[in-house]
Amino acid sequence: MDKYKTISAFNKWFSNINFKKLPFSIREKISQADKYHKKFAFEHFLKVFLYGIDHECESLREMDTAFVSPDLQQTMALDAISHSQLSRELAQMDDEILWAIFAQLLEKARSKTPVTKRNALYLVDSSTFPLNTTRYPWADFRSTKAGIKLHLKLCFMDKEHLYPDQFEVTNAVEHDDNHLEVFVNQPEATYIFDRGYIDYERLDEMEADGYFFVTRVKKNTKIHVRETYDTSQSKNILRDQMVVLGTQVYLTSPFRLVTIQDEKGKQLRFVTNRFDVTAQEVADMYKARWQIELFFKHIKQHMTIKKLFSHSEKGVSNQIILAMIASLLTYLLKVETGSKKSPFQIKRLLKHLLFQPFEELWVLLVPT
């Protein structure tokens, strides 16, 4: 089989991006940009950087050197590119175009795996990327260290079905608390977040607006028990109660407090407004929050965000948007093939079969 006459695994992965269906204003931006980049059009830019991120290239020089490969030249329809040009393009690229592509892919992900109250959770958290103050003076963090922070909402259905749904990039000095309200925007959904986001009035507002939540309570939280439910049939559920939180100055609406004992004997307390599930299900919902920690670890270690390609603020932001686009492309490939493998497993396979005919990857992905 001539691999150049069949669709490669990379091009199949990339094919969920449909330039013709982008908004007219975005297509005009791309057209204008391409007038001045005839040898390195926007599609070249996108393919090269998505390749660099997904292939875990450590620098723009490595991406430059990779073009000694005839397979890469054939796939990119490009003979060569210099690292200096890559650096300029990343720092100058209009991020509205990248955001529009992310939005297009997100719409596809949502349509292929519709979210309901019963089948999905939204995991909310942030992660800091420490940076050098000399190279990144704009990234306010501490007096001796710079940094950026990725605020993320991850749609989680199970360990095999998860993808980034919404995100923001800020200087690391910015507090997480400012971003929860932006991410809580889909009524009937259940949001899982750490106790650092807890605010009594916010929990009440979520309850009143039809949003569900599960979070841990702080050690100093004032708890007033209104009712205690039977937990005799559960081994690790210590208490299941209806409570209100706060002091006489401000008391919340009635919520549910589930106290469990984990494998190490530690007691954990979760507060929620979900009374329609079991206490164990509440505990399992919060346990799913670990998946967003794994996602952060994955993008830091395996999607090149730890080693940023650019020192400019715009270049750094563009790289993170590209990493999220790559993540959605992998998720869509998983859904379309019906694979039982996790997105992370598929990414590892894709890395080794990138330029091979897609049929070779298909055999490994499709369940037998």
N, C-alpha and C positions, 0 to 999 in steps of 0.2 A: 504494500500500500504506500503510495506517495504521500508523505505527511504534509507536503506543501499544497496538495490538491484537496485536502480535507480540512475541516475546521479544527484548529488547535485547541487544546484545553484552555489556554489563555484567552483566545478569542471567544470561546464559548462563555467563559467566566465574565468577560467584558461586555458581552452582547446584551445584557439587561439594560445597559445605558442606551436610550433611544434619543439621539440628538434631534430628530424631527419632531418629537413630541414635547420638547422643552418649550416653555413659554416664549412667545414671539420676541419679547424684549431681550431674553437671554440669547436666543439664536442670533439676534442682531449684534449683541456684544461679541459673540464668538466670531461672526462674520467680519466685524470691524477689526478685531484682533488679528485674524488670519491674513488681512490685507498687508500687514507689516511683518508677517512671519511665514513667508511662503514655503520655506524649507523646514520649518518647525511649527506646524499648525497646532491648534489647540488639541486636536485629537492625539497628535504625537505627544504633546505635553502630558496629557492625561494618562495615556498608556505607559509612557516611560516612568512616571512617578508612581503609578499603581504597581507596576512591575517592581520598582525599587523597594516599595514598602512591603509588598507581599513576599518578595524574595529575600527580605531581611538584609538588604544592602546596607553597609555601615556608613557609607559616605557618598557624596556626589561623584567623587573620583572613582569609586568602585562601579557606580552606574555607568560612568564614562568608559571605563575599561571593559565593561561587559559587552560592549558593541564589537569586540573581536569575534563574537559568536555569530555565525551565519544564521542560526535559528532566530536569534534576537533581532538581527537586521531584517529578516524576512517577516517576522511577526509585527515589528514596529513600522515596516516600510520606511526604514531610515538606516542609512549606512553608518553614521557616527553622530555624536553630540558631545560638546565639551562640557566639563564640569562647571566652568565659569558661566556658560550660557544657561545651564540648568539652574544655577544659583540665582541669576537675574530673573529668570522666568518665574521661579517659585516666589520670589519676593515681590514681583509686580503683578502676578495673576489676580484678576478681579474675583474676589471671593464670592460675589453674588452668583457667578456661574457655578462654582463648586457647590454652594448651598442649594442651588436649583437641582443639580444632579442628585445630591443627597435626598432632597424632598421627593424626587421622582422614584428613586429606589425604595424609599420608606413607604410610599403609597403602594408600591407593588408588594412589599413584604406584608403590609397590613391586609391587602386584598386576598393574598394567598393563604394567610393564616389569621382569619378574623379574631379579634380580641373580644372576650366576654368577661363578665364578672366571675364566672366559674372557671375559665380556662387560663387566665393570665394574671400576672402581678406586674407592677411597675416598681423596679428597684431604683432607689435614688441615693446617690452618694457622690463624693468627690475624691480626687486624688491629686497630690501635689508632685510636681516635677522640679526638683532643685536644680538651679542653673548657676553658672559662673557670673559674678557681678560685672566683671570686666567685659565679657562678651555679650551679656544681656542686661545692660544698665536700665532698660525700660521696664524690666520685670520685677516690680516691687515685691519684696518679701521680708527679709531681715537686714540688719545693718551689714552683715558679713556674707549674705547669700541672696541671690536672686531666685526667682521661681515663677512658674505658672501653675494654674490649677484647672483641671478638667472636671467640670460639673456634668454629671451624666444621669440620664434616665434610661434604664435598660428594660426592655420588654422581655419578661421571662414566662414561658409556658411550662417548660420542663428543661432538664439539662441538655437536651438535644435541640430545643427551640428557644433561642434567645438572640436578641439583636438590639443595637442602639436605636432608641426611639427619638431622643432629643438630647442636645448637649450644648454647653457654652464653655468658652475658654476665657479665663480672667487672670490677672496677676494673682500670685499665691497669697498676697496679703488680704484679699477679699474674703469675707466670712461666708461660710456655706449657707447660713440662715437666709441670705438675700435671694436665694435661688429656688427654694422649695415652692414658693407660690407660682413661679413661672412654670415649673414642671407639673404641678397639680392642675390639670386642665381637661381631664376626661372623666365626667361623672360616671358613677357606677363602677369605676375601676378601683382596685385596691393598691395603695401605695405603701411600700415598705421602706423605712428610713431609720437611721440611727438616732439615738436619744439626743445627739447634739442639735437636732432640728426642732426639738420639742418646745412648744409654746402653748400654754393652756388656751389662749384665745384662738390660736390658729387651729387647734384640734376641734374646738367648737365650730369654727367657721367651716372646716371640712365636713363636719357632721351635718351642718345646716344646708350646705350646698350639694349634698349627695355624693361626696367622695368617701371612700373607705380607706382605713389605714391600719397598719400594725407597726408598733415601735416599742422600744424598751423604755422603761421609766428610769429617771435618775434616782440616785441613792437618797437624795434629800426631798424627793417628791412627797407631798402631804397627801395621804390616801384615806378616804372615808368609805368604809364598807357599807353597802346598802343591802346586799343579799349574797349568800354563799350557795354555790351549786355542788351537787354530789360529784365527787371524783374517785369514788371507791373502785371503779372499774379500770382506772388508768394507773399504770405503774409509776411513770415519771411525772405525772401531773400532781403537784402538791396542793394547789388551790385554784379554784375557778370562781371568780366573784364579780358582782356588779358593784362598781365604785364610782365615786366622784373624786376629782383631783383638785388640789389647791387649798387655799386658806379661806377664812370667812370673808376676806376682801374680794376674792374671786373664786367661785366654784364652777367646775365644768359641768357639762351635761353628764348623765349616767353613761359610763363606759364599762368595758369588760376588762378585768385584770386576770391574766393567766400566769401562774407561777409554776415553773418546772425545775427539775433537777437534771442537769446534763450528765454526760458520761463521766466527767471528772468530779462529780459531786457538788458542783457549783449551782447555786440557785439563780435563775434568771426570771425576770418579771416583764411580761409583755402587756401593753395596753392597746385595745382595739375597739372599734365600733361595729365589728362583725359579730353578731349574736346568732347568725344562721349557720355557723359551722361548729365543729367540735373543738374542744380545748387543744387536742393534739394537732388539729389542722391549723390552728392559730400559731402554735409553736413551729410547725413545719413551714408556714409562710415566712416567718422571720428567719428561719434557718436558710431559706432560699437566698437571703441577702448575701450569703457567702459567694454566690455566683458573680456578683458585681465586683467583688474583690478579685476573683479569678480573672475576670475580664480586664481589669486594670493591670494586673500582673502580665497578662498576655500581650496587651498592646505596648507595655513598657519593654518587655523582654523580646518580643517576636515581631513587632510591627515598627521598629525603628524610631519610635517616638522618644525613647531614652537618649538616642544619639540624633539630635535634631540636625537637619540639613541646612538650616538658615539661622542667622543671628538676628534677623529683623523680626519685629513683632508680627507683621503681616505674613512673612514666610513661615513662621512657627505656626500661626493659626491655620494657614493653608495646608500645612502638612498634617495637622490633626484632622481637618475635614477630609482630606484624602484617605487617611487611615480609617475613618468611619465609613467612607464610601466603599473601601476595600472590604470591610467587615460585612456590609450589607450585600455586596456581590457574592461573597462566599455563602452567606445565609440563603440567598435566593437560589444558588446552585444546589444547595442541600435540599431545599423544598421541591425544586423542579425534578430532581432525580429520585425523590422519595427515599433518600439515604437515611439509614439509622445512625450514621456516624455524626459526631458533634461537629459544629462549625470549625473548631480548632483542629480536629482530626482531618477534616477535608482540606483545610489550609496546608497541612503538612504534606498530604498527597499531591496537592496541586503544585506545590513548590518543586517536587521532583519530576512531575509530568507536564510541566508548563507548556513545552513546545511540541509535545507529542499529540497525535490525533486524539480528539476528545473521546473516541470510542474506548481508548485504553483506560482513561479515567472512569468512564461510565461503568465499565465492568467491575471496578473496585467500589463504586458508590452505590449502585442499585442493589437493593436487597435480593437475595436469591430465595 
